[in-house]
Amino acid sequence: MLHLQAFFFPLRFSRHKHLLLLPQEEDSPEGSLISDTSTVICLHDYHSLDRTGRKKKGITALDPRADDFDLMYEQVKALKEGNAVDKPIYNHVTGLLDPPELIKPPKILIIEGLHPM
């Protein structure tokens, strides 16, 4: 199965917004594109409901109602503008929403997941 990865570059100091979509094999090595100048944001972290919440509402993680696309947009925009964000974390092991992590704006932002567009 192929996943699309969205790459926004350059992140700062540009009047132009660039988007590059690259297919990536599902079994490709995790972190192969990561360096000290890049950060990966997994869009699964923007689930607004944990596993129990989705079950109660009778929806899956693929349902747009299970994701906070507004927060995703605002945080990607903030990173592109050079501002740090407290990105949410969805824990796939427990199915719970973990405490957020501070993400500082990188030179290269890699956005991966089911909803990069």
C-alpha positions in Angstrom: 0.0 0.0 0.0 1.3 3.5 -0.8 0.9 6.5 1.5 1.2 10.1 0.2 3.5 12.3 2.1 3.1 16.1 1.8 6.2 18.2 2.0 6.0 22.0 2.4 9.2 23.8 1.6 10.8 26.2 2.3 8.9 26.7 5.5 10.0 30.3 6.2 10.9 33.4 4.4 9.1 32.6 1.2 6.2 34.4 -0.5 5.5 31.2 -2.4 3.9 28.0 -0.9 5.3 24.8 -2.3 3.8 21.4 -1.9 5.4 18.2 -3.0 3.6 14.9 -2.7 5.7 11.7 -2.7 4.4 8.2 -2.5 6.0 6.1 0.2 5.8 2.3 0.5 4.1 1.3 3.7 7.0 -0.9 4.7 9.7 1.8 4.0 12.0 2.5 6.9 10.5 4.9 9.4 12.6 8.1 9.8 14.5 7.7 6.6 13.8 11.4 5.7 14.3 12.8 9.2 17.3 15.0 10.1 18.1 17.8 12.4 16.5 20.2 10.0 13.2 18.4 9.5 10.2 17.4 11.5 7.4 14.9 10.7 3.9 15.6 11.8 1.6 12.6 11.8 -1.9 13.7 11.0 -3.3 10.8 13.1 -2.3 13.0 16.1 -5.2 15.3 15.2 -7.9 12.8 16.1 -10.4 14.7 18.2 -11.8 11.5 19.7 -10.0 8.6 21.3 -10.9 5.0 20.5 -13.7 4.9 23.1 -15.2 8.2 22.0 -15.3 7.0 18.4 -16.9 3.8 19.4 -19.6 5.7 21.4 -20.4 7.9 18.4 -20.4 4.9 16.0 -17.7 6.4 13.8 -14.2 5.3 12.7 -10.9 7.2 12.6 -11.5 7.7 8.9 -14.6 9.8 9.5 -13.8 13.5 9.2 -15.9 14.1 12.4 -13.2 12.1 14.3 -10.4 14.6 13.4 -9.7 18.3 14.3 -8.9 19.6 10.8 -9.1 23.2 12.0 -6.4 22.7 14.6 -4.3 20.8 12.0 -4.6 23.7 9.6 -3.8 26.4 12.3 -0.8 24.5 13.6 0.7 23.9 10.1 0.1 27.5 9.3 1.8 28.6 12.6 4.8 26.4 11.9 5.1 27.8 8.4 5.0 31.3 9.9 7.9 30.4 12.3 5.8 29.8 15.5 6.1 26.8 17.8 3.0 24.8 18.5 1.8 22.3 21.1 0.9 19.4 18.8 -1.6 16.8 20.1 -0.5 13.1 20.3 -2.7 10.2 19.5 -1.4 7.0 21.1 -2.0 4.1 18.7 -1.1 1.6 21.3 -3.6 2.7 24.0 -6.1 4.4 21.8 -5.9 7.5 24.0 -5.0 11.1 23.4 -1.6 11.8 25.2 -0.4 15.2 26.4 0.7 17.5 23.6 4.4 18.0 22.6 6.1 21.2 21.7 7.1 21.4 18.1 9.4 24.2 17.0 9.3 25.3 13.4 11.8 23.3 11.3 13.3 24.1 8.0 11.5 21.2 6.4 8.1 20.1 7.6 6.9 16.6 6.5 3.2 16.0 6.9 2.2 12.3 6.8 -1.1 10.5 7.3 -4.4 9.8 5.7 -5.5 13.5 5.3 -2.4 15.5 4.2 -4.5 17.6 1.8 
